[in-house]
Amino acid sequence: MVKSAKSEYPEVIPAICVDHDRENYHIEIELPGVQKEKIDLEMGEESFCVRAPKEDLVYAACYTLAHHIDTEHVDARFDNGLLTIKAPLKNPITVGVKIPIK
């Protein structure tokens, strides 16, 4: 935990799972005890930041993504302490060429 100059409470990096298929990123962030109205989620083409205060701490973290996303079509939902984000890739990933291993 790190005490931030922005908050009187310690900042904690939330548990996160980031996965993607050929068309979308699928991101889950655990924010137990947080109210949906207090979540601040900002997404850019290559990164995102989340900040969410609760009684005694603040969840806060920023992440970089490997692929550009279409920020106009991101879908974020919060249920039972879990923030779920579906972010479409700007350019779907194409299948690569299979390389034989010698």
C-alpha positions, 0 to 999 in steps of 0.5 A: 500500500502506498499513501498518496498525496491526493488522498488521506487514505492508502492507495491499493492496486486492485486485482485485475485480469486482462485477456483479449481475443481477436476483436476485444479486450476483456478486463475484470477489476476487483473493487470490493466495497466500492460504490459504482458512482465513485468509480473513475475509469478513463480509457485512452487508445493504448492505456486505462486508469481506474480510481475507486475510493471506499471507506478506508482506502483507495483502489488506484492503478493505470495499465498499458495495453498492447493493442489500440482500442476503440474508446467510443465503443467501450462497455463497462459494467459494475456488479457485486464488486467486479468491474467488467470492461469490454473494449473493442480493438481498433484493428482486429488481430489477424492470424499469423503464419505458423512457423515450424520448429526445428 
